């Protein structure tokens, strides 16, 4: 993480983040052409790219668990171009360096969700296999960590 934190491209962009923007928490209204977020339990200050990474990491858990659903760098760049334009930022930030940062944050997202799942296994009253869910996230973290942090 130190190289993420020391990167000026990331370090200067701490904003109010949802911190859990996976698909069920993002509501699209086709008629009004608007997007709304729900479930603000984890909202706090964070790096904006962490929220983007969290959103992309959630793609792996849409209909089934499938890491191949994680967006390629080309898909990320298309998404980021619209995102940066909407924020009034330089669209040239939609580049491989930014995608690599997002991939690194995605590894951290999987680590955090794995830890969260283990905690939920002990405190939640829901009938959900949090241990299995956590193991999946830890597995994704291991795969991403090997290629991004070693």
C-alpha positions as CSV (number, residue, x, y, z in Angstrom):
1,X,0.0,0.0,0.0
2,X,2.7,2.6,0.6
3,X,3.3,3.0,-3.2
4,X,-0.5,3.6,-3.6
5,X,-0.6,6.2,-0.8
6,X,2.5,8.1,-2.0
7,X,1.2,8.3,-5.6
8,X,0.2,12.0,-6.1
9,X,-2.5,10.9,-8.7
10,X,-4.3,9.0,-5.9
11,X,-3.2,10.8,-2.8
12,X,-4.7,14.1,-3.8
13,X,-8.1,12.7,-4.6
14,X,-9.6,11.7,-1.2
15,X,-13.3,12.2,-1.4
16,X,-16.5,11.1,0.3
17,X,-16.9,7.5,-0.9
18,X,-19.7,5.0,-0.7
19,X,-17.2,2.1,-0.1
20,X,-19.7,-0.6,-1.1
21,X,-20.8,0.4,-4.6
22,X,-21.5,-3.1,-5.9
23,X,-24.4,-3.7,-8.3
24,X,-27.3,-4.1,-5.8
25,X,-26.4,-0.8,-4.2
26,X,-26.5,1.1,-7.6
27,X,-30.0,1.8,-8.9
28,X,-30.4,2.8,-12.6
29,X,-33.6,4.5,-13.6
30,X,-33.8,4.1,-17.4
31,X,-36.8,6.4,-17.7
32,X,-35.1,9.3,-16.0
33,X,-31.6,8.3,-17.1
34,X,-30.3,8.6,-13.6
35,X,-28.3,6.6,-11.2
36,X,-28.8,6.5,-7.4
37,X,-26.9,4.8,-4.6
38,X,-28.4,3.1,-1.6
39,X,-27.1,1.5,1.6
40,X,-24.6,4.0,3.0
41,X,-23.5,2.0,6.0
42,X,-19.8,2.1,5.0
43,X,-19.7,5.7,3.6
44,X,-16.5,7.5,4.6
45,X,-13.6,9.5,3.2
46,X,-11.4,7.4,0.9
47,X,-9.5,7.5,-2.4
48,X,-11.9,7.9,-5.3
49,X,-10.2,5.1,-7.1
50,X,-10.9,2.8,-4.2
51,X,-14.6,3.2,-4.8
52,X,-14.1,2.6,-8.5
53,X,-12.1,-0.5,-7.7
54,X,-14.7,-1.7,-5.3
55,X,-17.3,-1.2,-8.1
56,X,-15.2,-3.2,-10.6
57,X,-14.5,-5.9,-8.0
58,X,-18.2,-6.3,-7.5
59,X,-18.6,-7.4,-11.2
60,X,-17.1,-10.7,-10.2
61,X,-20.1,-11.4,-7.9
62,X,-23.1,-10.4,-10.1
63,X,-25.1,-13.5,-11.1
64,X,-22.4,-16.0,-10.1
65,X,-18.9,-15.9,-8.8
66,X,-16.7,-15.3,-11.9
67,X,-13.4,-13.4,-11.8
68,X,-13.5,-13.2,-15.6
69,X,-16.2,-10.6,-15.2
70,X,-13.6,-8.2,-13.8
71,X,-13.2,-5.5,-16.5
72,X,-10.2,-5.5,-18.8
73,X,-8.1,-2.3,-19.0
74,X,-9.8,-1.3,-22.2
75,X,-13.2,-1.7,-20.5
76,X,-11.9,0.2,-17.5
77,X,-10.6,3.0,-19.7
78,X,-14.0,3.4,-21.5
79,X,-15.8,3.6,-18.1
80,X,-13.1,5.9,-16.6
81,X,-13.4,8.4,-19.6
82,X,-17.1,8.9,-18.8
83,X,-16.4,9.0,-15.0
84,X,-13.6,11.6,-15.3
85,X,-15.6,13.7,-17.8
86,X,-18.6,13.7,-15.3
87,X,-16.2,14.9,-12.5
88,X,-14.8,17.6,-14.7
89,X,-11.4,15.9,-14.6
90,X,-8.8,15.3,-17.4
91,X,-10.0,12.4,-19.5
92,X,-6.3,11.5,-20.2
93,X,-6.3,10.0,-16.7
94,X,-8.1,7.1,-18.4
95,X,-4.8,5.3,-19.0
96,X,-2.9,2.1,-18.1
97,X,-1.3,3.7,-15.1
98,X,-4.7,4.5,-13.6
99,X,-6.0,1.0,-14.5
100,X,-3.1,-0.5,-12.7
101,X,-3.9,1.6,-9.6
102,X,-7.5,0.4,-9.8
103,X,-6.3,-3.2,-10.1
104,X,-4.1,-2.7,-7.0
105,X,-7.0,-1.2,-5.1
106,X,-9.2,-4.1,-6.2
107,X,-6.8,-6.5,-4.5
108,X,-7.2,-4.5,-1.3
109,X,-11.0,-4.6,-1.8
110,X,-11.0,-8.4,-1.9
111,X,-8.8,-8.5,1.2
112,X,-11.1,-6.2,3.1
113,X,-14.2,-8.1,1.9
114,X,-12.6,-11.4,3.0
115,X,-11.9,-10.0,6.4
116,X,-15.5,-8.5,6.6
117,X,-16.9,-11.9,5.7
118,X,-15.0,-13.6,8.5
119,X,-16.3,-11.0,11.0
120,X,-19.9,-11.5,9.7
121,X,-19.6,-15.2,10.1
122,X,-19.3,-14.6,13.9
123,X,-21.7,-11.7,14.4
124,X,-24.4,-11.9,11.7
125,X,-27.7,-13.6,12.2
126,X,-28.2,-14.1,8.5
127,X,-28.2,-17.6,7.1
128,X,-25.4,-17.0,4.6
129,X,-22.1,-18.9,4.2
130,X,-19.9,-16.0,5.1
131,X,-16.9,-18.3,5.5
132,X,-17.2,-19.6,1.9
133,X,-17.7,-16.0,0.7
134,X,-14.6,-14.9,2.6
135,X,-12.5,-17.7,1.1
136,X,-13.5,-16.6,-2.4
137,X,-12.4,-13.0,-1.7
138,X,-9.2,-14.2,-0.1
139,X,-8.5,-16.4,-3.2
140,X,-9.1,-13.4,-5.5
141,X,-6.8,-11.3,-3.3
142,X,-4.1,-13.9,-3.5
143,X,-4.3,-14.0,-7.3
144,X,-4.3,-10.3,-7.7
145,X,-1.6,-9.7,-5.0
146,X,0.9,-12.1,-6.7
147,X,0.8,-10.1,-9.9
148,X,0.5,-6.6,-8.5
149,X,2.4,-6.4,-5.2
150,X,5.3,-8.9,-5.4
